[in-house]
Amino acid sequence: VQLQASGGGLVQAGGSLRLSCVASGRPLINYAMGWFRQAPGRTREFVAGITWGGGRTDYTDSVKGRFAISKDNNKNTVYLQMNSLKPEDTATYYCAARTPTDIRTVHYRDTEYAYWGQGTQVTVSS
């Protein structure tokens, strides 16, 4: 599966962005998905994950209540809705896919994902 992320940009603190990750090559329903981010000088970190059926999601603590991951299997697209953005959210955001192990597992480690999009830059100004 090939992944194409988009939707990043420059936004003021408190603003919103919606990232999209479009899959091609295989139906997205076959995959569990995740969003990760990497800021300059920092390691890549988990942001949000969703199970292949879309029934369960999870987030890193710093974005809980502000970000929402969703999966539209008909459009072969995963979204990351980001609200109340903060300067510390500034990073390159990556979507990732993996074949699921079961219906309920959200995968948190980047090493668990086999397929990656190219990244989209999010910059939040104070």
Steps between C-alpha positions, in 0.01 A plus 500: 500500500619852421415790729478869414468749786380857458333785685787649693574868512564806713239583762481722806478352847142402575424427137409176327623284216382174352759263363405240241675179405380340178586138434542343159582153383292314755181570695562686821259273684777241506724715721534645844619860477703747698616858496847587625693824515861607514624841607853619419755338729246260647410138440184406317208460739159339490210744475187296428398155390188324376414135459432355156124500556507848647340386822777608735733797511770623734719808535812619666415689817607840368233500225209330677189713478647708215572254218274239342594220263240352267493255214277511192540165330276606210738786419810300592601788722606555860461841659655676795289791617716730710335770710633747756842472348802599706852602395629171642289316240737632233651201318494296185203264519506155348225247441579133520328169433543142606312177466300456821565234759140501622189714503577698817871578502632852449870492415723757668853436382625625165685172450163323489402678178617381160362775275559874530387817329744774408413741781324834513632802692293661773623829643317670785596859575458656844 
